[in-house]
Amino acid sequence: MPKMKSHTGMGKRVKVTGTGKIMRQQTGLRHRLEVKASKETRSLSGTVEVAKNDLPRVKKMLGR
């Protein structure tokens, strides 16, 4: 049986920390930024942990 290939798109979207958490960027920072308040834009910056319900699917796509 051939080796499992990790999903390259998912690999670009998430990052695995040293402790094993899977982190992702928050949504809403790609367009229509001029109508969003600066406070909202700042709060959306940075990374957050992937939701618990999505973890099995994300891990499978990463080959973990």
N, C-alpha and C positions, 0 to 999 in steps of 0.2 A: 504494500500500500504506500502511496506517495506521502511525503511529509505534508503536514498541515501548513498552509500559508496564512500569515497574519493579514488582516484587512489593512491595506496601506493607507486608506483614507482615515480609518479610525486611529491609526498610529500617529497621523498628523494632527488629530484633533484633541487627543488626550495625552497626559503625561503621568507616569507612575512614579510616586515618591519613594524614598528609601524605605519607608515603613509599609509600603504596599498600597497606599491610598491611590485612587485614580482621580486626577484633577482635570477640570475642563474650564474653558473660558465661559463667561456668562454671555447670554444672548442679548441682542438689542443694541449693539455698538457698531453696526455696519452702515446704516443709512438713516436718514431723517434725524440727524443729530441736532440740526438747528432748532427743531421744535422741542427737543428734550432739555430739561433744566440741567444746568451744570452739575448740580447736586446729584441728579439721577445718573448722569454720565459717569461721575466719579464713583458712585456706589456700584456701578456695573463693571468697573475695571477690576482687574485681579482675577484670580481663579477660585473656583469652588469645587467641592467634592461631587462626583457623579452620584445621582440619586440611587438609593438602595434598590429600587425596582429595576433600574437599568443596568446594574452591575453585572448580572450573569451574562447578558447579551454582549456588553462591552468586553468583558473578560474573554468570552468565546471568540470575539472578533480579533482580539489581540493575541490569541493562541495561548491563553493562560488557563 
